[in-house]
Amino acid sequence: MHAAVVFLTAVIIGLVMGGLTFLHDKCVPAAVAAGLGSFGISVPVLHKLIG
């Protein structure tokens, strides 16, 4: 259950960051990079915070 909460929260953070980047720059590659980057960074942090 813990892993599912961390993963789902990280996915939501990645989608929000990617969406906001797309709305700001209108550039799909930058939005994808921002979404994947924030997803990757947030997983270990959330694992420590929620755990």
Jmol script that loads the backbone (N, CA, C; Angstrom):
load data "model"
ATOM      1  N   MET A   1       0.821  -1.191   0.000  1.00  0.00           N
ATOM      2  CA  MET A   1       0.000   0.000   0.000  1.00  0.00           C
ATOM      3  C   MET A   1       0.870   1.262   0.000  1.00  0.00           C
ATOM      4  N   HIS A   2       1.965   1.213   0.748  1.00  0.00           N
ATOM      5  CA  HIS A   2       2.861   2.365   0.829  1.00  0.00           C
ATOM      6  C   HIS A   2       3.439   2.714  -0.538  1.00  0.00           C
ATOM      7  N   ALA A   3       3.867   1.715  -1.275  1.00  0.00           N
ATOM      8  CA  ALA A   3       4.459   1.948  -2.593  1.00  0.00           C
ATOM      9  C   ALA A   3       3.441   2.525  -3.569  1.00  0.00           C
ATOM     10  N   ALA A   4       2.200   2.085  -3.481  1.00  0.00           N
ATOM     11  CA  ALA A   4       1.162   2.599  -4.369  1.00  0.00           C
ATOM     12  C   ALA A   4       0.879   4.074  -4.095  1.00  0.00           C
ATOM     13  N   VAL A   5       0.857   4.458  -2.840  1.00  0.00           N
ATOM     14  CA  VAL A   5       0.615   5.861  -2.488  1.00  0.00           C
ATOM     15  C   VAL A   5       1.760   6.735  -2.974  1.00  0.00           C
ATOM     16  N   VAL A   6       2.988   6.276  -2.773  1.00  0.00           N
ATOM     17  CA  VAL A   6       4.155   7.037  -3.219  1.00  0.00           C
ATOM     18  C   VAL A   6       4.143   7.171  -4.739  1.00  0.00           C
ATOM     19  N   PHE A   7       3.883   6.087  -5.446  1.00  0.00           N
ATOM     20  CA  PHE A   7       3.883   6.113  -6.911  1.00  0.00           C
ATOM     21  C   PHE A   7       2.779   7.009  -7.451  1.00  0.00           C
ATOM     22  N   LEU A   8       1.575   6.892  -6.905  1.00  0.00           N
ATOM     23  CA  LEU A   8       0.456   7.703  -7.377  1.00  0.00           C
ATOM     24  C   LEU A   8       0.701   9.182  -7.121  1.00  0.00           C
ATOM     25  N   THR A   9       1.220   9.520  -5.960  1.00  0.00           N
ATOM     26  CA  THR A   9       1.521  10.913  -5.654  1.00  0.00           C
ATOM     27  C   THR A   9       2.605  11.457  -6.573  1.00  0.00           C
ATOM     28  N   ALA A  10       3.611  10.656  -6.856  1.00  0.00           N
ATOM     29  CA  ALA A  10       4.685  11.083  -7.754  1.00  0.00           C
ATOM     30  C   ALA A  10       4.165  11.272  -9.181  1.00  0.00           C
ATOM     31  N   VAL A  11       3.258  10.420  -9.615  1.00  0.00           N
ATOM     32  CA  VAL A  11       2.663  10.569 -10.948  1.00  0.00           C
ATOM     33  C   VAL A  11       1.870  11.869 -11.034  1.00  0.00           C
ATOM     34  N   ILE A  12       1.108  12.173 -10.004  1.00  0.00           N
ATOM     35  CA  ILE A  12       0.325  13.410 -10.000  1.00  0.00           C
ATOM     36  C   ILE A  12       1.244  14.619 -10.033  1.00  0.00           C
ATOM     37  N   ILE A  13       2.319  14.590  -9.249  1.00  0.00           N
ATOM     38  CA  ILE A  13       3.272  15.697  -9.250  1.00  0.00           C
ATOM     39  C   ILE A  13       3.904  15.852 -10.636  1.00  0.00           C
ATOM     40  N   GLY A  14       4.277  14.739 -11.252  1.00  0.00           N
ATOM     41  CA  GLY A  14       4.863  14.788 -12.593  1.00  0.00           C
ATOM     42  C   GLY A  14       3.907  15.341 -13.634  1.00  0.00           C
ATOM     43  N   LEU A  15       2.642  14.944 -13.561  1.00  0.00           N
ATOM     44  CA  LEU A  15       1.650  15.449 -14.512  1.00  0.00           C
ATOM     45  C   LEU A  15       1.405  16.945 -14.331  1.00  0.00           C
ATOM     46  N   VAL A  16       1.330  17.381 -13.095  1.00  0.00           N
ATOM     47  CA  VAL A  16       1.098  18.799 -12.832  1.00  0.00           C
ATOM     48  C   VAL A  16       2.285  19.629 -13.318  1.00  0.00           C
ATOM     49  N   MET A  17       3.492  19.199 -13.009  1.00  0.00           N
ATOM     50  CA  MET A  17       4.667  19.946 -13.442  1.00  0.00           C
ATOM     51  C   MET A  17       4.794  19.958 -14.965  1.00  0.00           C
ATOM     52  N   GLY A  18       4.520  18.828 -15.595  1.00  0.00           N
ATOM     53  CA  GLY A  18       4.560  18.783 -17.057  1.00  0.00           C
ATOM     54  C   GLY A  18       3.494  19.668 -17.680  1.00  0.00           C
ATOM     55  N   GLY A  19       2.296  19.648 -17.096  1.00  0.00           N
ATOM     56  CA  GLY A  19       1.217  20.497 -17.607  1.00  0.00           C
ATOM     57  C   GLY A  19       1.513  21.972 -17.451  1.00  0.00           C
ATOM     58  N   LEU A  20       2.041  22.349 -16.306  1.00  0.00           N
ATOM     59  CA  LEU A  20       2.381  23.754 -16.100  1.00  0.00           C
ATOM     60  C   LEU A  20       3.513  24.206 -17.008  1.00  0.00           C
ATOM     61  N   THR A  21       4.475  23.334 -17.236  1.00  0.00           N
ATOM     62  CA  THR A  21       5.567  23.672 -18.150  1.00  0.00           C
ATOM     63  C   THR A  21       5.038  23.822 -19.575  1.00  0.00           C
ATOM     64  N   PHE A  22       4.126  22.949 -19.969  1.00  0.00           N
ATOM     65  CA  PHE A  22       3.554  23.054 -21.316  1.00  0.00           C
ATOM     66  C   PHE A  22       2.757  24.344 -21.470  1.00  0.00           C
ATOM     67  N   LEU A  23       1.975  24.701 -20.458  1.00  0.00           N
ATOM     68  CA  LEU A  23       1.194  25.936 -20.539  1.00  0.00           C
ATOM     69  C   LEU A  23       2.088  27.167 -20.598  1.00  0.00           C
ATOM     70  N   HIS A  24       3.240  27.097 -19.975  1.00  0.00           N
ATOM     71  CA  HIS A  24       4.144  28.243 -19.964  1.00  0.00           C
ATOM     72  C   HIS A  24       4.944  28.348 -21.259  1.00  0.00           C
ATOM     73  N   ASP A  25       5.531  27.235 -21.723  1.00  0.00           N
ATOM     74  CA  ASP A  25       6.440  27.278 -22.864  1.00  0.00           C
ATOM     75  C   ASP A  25       5.816  26.845 -24.187  1.00  0.00           C
ATOM     76  N   LYS A  26       4.689  26.125 -24.152  1.00  0.00           N
ATOM     77  CA  LYS A  26       4.072  25.560 -25.364  1.00  0.00           C
ATOM     78  C   LYS A  26       5.047  24.656 -26.109  1.00  0.00           C
ATOM     79  N   CYS A  27       5.853  23.923 -25.348  1.00  0.00           N
ATOM     80  CA  CYS A  27       6.860  23.038 -25.930  1.00  0.00           C
ATOM     81  C   CYS A  27       6.692  21.647 -25.312  1.00  0.00           C
ATOM     82  N   VAL A  28       6.300  20.690 -26.136  1.00  0.00           N
ATOM     83  CA  VAL A  28       6.037  19.345 -25.635  1.00  0.00           C
ATOM     84  C   VAL A  28       7.288  18.658 -25.078  1.00  0.00           C
ATOM     85  N   PRO A  29       8.430  18.704 -25.766  1.00  0.00           N
ATOM     86  CA  PRO A  29       9.609  18.033 -25.188  1.00  0.00           C
ATOM     87  C   PRO A  29      10.022  18.597 -23.831  1.00  0.00           C
ATOM     88  N   ALA A  30       9.912  19.901 -23.659  1.00  0.00           N
ATOM     89  CA  ALA A  30      10.246  20.495 -22.363  1.00  0.00           C
ATOM     90  C   ALA A  30       9.257  20.062 -21.292  1.00  0.00           C
ATOM     91  N   ALA A  31       7.988  19.944 -21.664  1.00  0.00           N
ATOM     92  CA  ALA A  31       6.978  19.508 -20.706  1.00  0.00           C
ATOM     93  C   ALA A  31       7.197  18.060 -20.290  1.00  0.00           C
ATOM     94  N   VAL A  32       7.539  17.209 -21.232  1.00  0.00           N
ATOM     95  CA  VAL A  32       7.810  15.806 -20.920  1.00  0.00           C
ATOM     96  C   VAL A  32       9.042  15.685 -20.036  1.00  0.00           C
ATOM     97  N   ALA A  33      10.071  16.440 -20.353  1.00  0.00           N
ATOM     98  CA  ALA A  33      11.286  16.408 -19.543  1.00  0.00           C
ATOM     99  C   ALA A  33      11.015  16.899 -18.124  1.00  0.00           C
ATOM    100  N   ALA A  34      10.231  17.957 -17.993  1.00  0.00           N
ATOM    101  CA  ALA A  34       9.910  18.480 -16.660  1.00  0.00           C
ATOM    102  C   ALA A  34       9.066  17.485 -15.877  1.00  0.00           C
ATOM    103  N   GLY A  35       8.111  16.850 -16.538  1.00  0.00           N
ATOM    104  CA  GLY A  35       7.267  15.863 -15.867  1.00  0.00           C
ATOM    105  C   GLY A  35       8.051  14.647 -15.410  1.00  0.00           C
ATOM    106  N   LEU A  36       8.887  14.122 -16.283  1.00  0.00           N
ATOM    107  CA  LEU A  36       9.687  12.951 -15.913  1.00  0.00           C
ATOM    108  C   LEU A  36      10.724  13.292 -14.853  1.00  0.00           C
ATOM    109  N   GLY A  37      11.300  14.476 -14.959  1.00  0.00           N
ATOM    110  CA  GLY A  37      12.287  14.891 -13.967  1.00  0.00           C
ATOM    111  C   GLY A  37      11.680  15.059 -12.588  1.00  0.00           C
ATOM    112  N   SER A  38      10.529  15.701 -12.522  1.00  0.00           N
ATOM    113  CA  SER A  38       9.906  15.892 -11.210  1.00  0.00           C
ATOM    114  C   SER A  38       9.358  14.582 -10.663  1.00  0.00           C
ATOM    115  N   PHE A  39       8.936  13.673 -11.534  1.00  0.00           N
ATOM    116  CA  PHE A  39       8.519  12.346 -11.075  1.00  0.00           C
ATOM    117  C   PHE A  39       9.703  11.609 -10.456  1.00  0.00           C
ATOM    118  N   GLY A  40      10.824  11.631 -11.155  1.00  0.00           N
ATOM    119  CA  GLY A  40      12.006  10.922 -10.674  1.00  0.00           C
ATOM    120  C   GLY A  40      12.570  11.485  -9.383  1.00  0.00           C
ATOM    121  N   ILE A  41      12.487  12.794  -9.244  1.00  0.00           N
ATOM    122  CA  ILE A  41      12.996  13.415  -8.022  1.00  0.00           C
ATOM    123  C   ILE A  41      12.043  13.194  -6.852  1.00  0.00           C
ATOM    124  N   SER A  42      10.749  13.191  -7.118  1.00  0.00           N
ATOM    125  CA  SER A  42       9.782  13.126  -6.021  1.00  0.00           C
ATOM    126  C   SER A  42       9.616  11.721  -5.434  1.00  0.00           C
ATOM    127  N   VAL A  43       9.952  10.677  -6.164  1.00  0.00           N
ATOM    128  CA  VAL A  43       9.769   9.325  -5.646  1.00  0.00           C
ATOM    129  C   VAL A  43      10.619   9.073  -4.386  1.00  0.00           C
ATOM    130  N   PRO A  44      11.925   9.314  -4.402  1.00  0.00           N
ATOM    131  CA  PRO A  44      12.689   9.063  -3.161  1.00  0.00           C
ATOM    132  C   PRO A  44      12.303   9.998  -2.010  1.00  0.00           C
ATOM    133  N   VAL A  45      11.986  11.246  -2.345  1.00  0.00           N
ATOM    134  CA  VAL A  45      11.597  12.188  -1.298  1.00  0.00           C
ATOM    135  C   VAL A  45      10.279  11.771  -0.654  1.00  0.00           C
ATOM    136  N   LEU A  46       9.313  11.406  -1.472  1.00  0.00           N
ATOM    137  CA  LEU A  46       8.023  10.974  -0.931  1.00  0.00           C
ATOM    138  C   LEU A  46       8.158   9.673  -0.158  1.00  0.00           C
ATOM    139  N   HIS A  47       9.051   8.803  -0.612  1.00  0.00           N
ATOM    140  CA  HIS A  47       9.254   7.545   0.099  1.00  0.00           C
ATOM    141  C   HIS A  47       9.725   7.795   1.528  1.00  0.00           C
ATOM    142  N   LYS A  48      10.594   8.800   1.696  1.00  0.00           N
ATOM    143  CA  LYS A  48      11.076   9.144   3.037  1.00  0.00           C
ATOM    144  C   LYS A  48      10.014   9.868   3.845  1.00  0.00           C
ATOM    145  N   LEU A  49       9.240  10.754   3.199  1.00  0.00           N
ATOM    146  CA  LEU A  49       8.243  11.544   3.929  1.00  0.00           C
ATOM    147  C   LEU A  49       7.034  10.721   4.351  1.00  0.00           C
ATOM    148  N   ILE A  50       6.535   9.893   3.444  1.00  0.00           N
ATOM    149  CA  ILE A  50       5.317   9.126   3.744  1.00  0.00           C
ATOM    150  C   ILE A  50       5.646   7.903   4.606  1.00  0.00           C
ATOM    151  N   GLY A  51       6.810   7.338   4.417  1.00  0.00           N
ATOM    152  CA  GLY A  51       7.197   6.119   5.086  1.00  0.00           C
ATOM    153  C   GLY A  51       7.318   6.258   6.553  1.00  0.00           C
TER     154      GLY A  51
END
end "model"
wireframe off; spacefill off
backbone 0.3
color backbone group
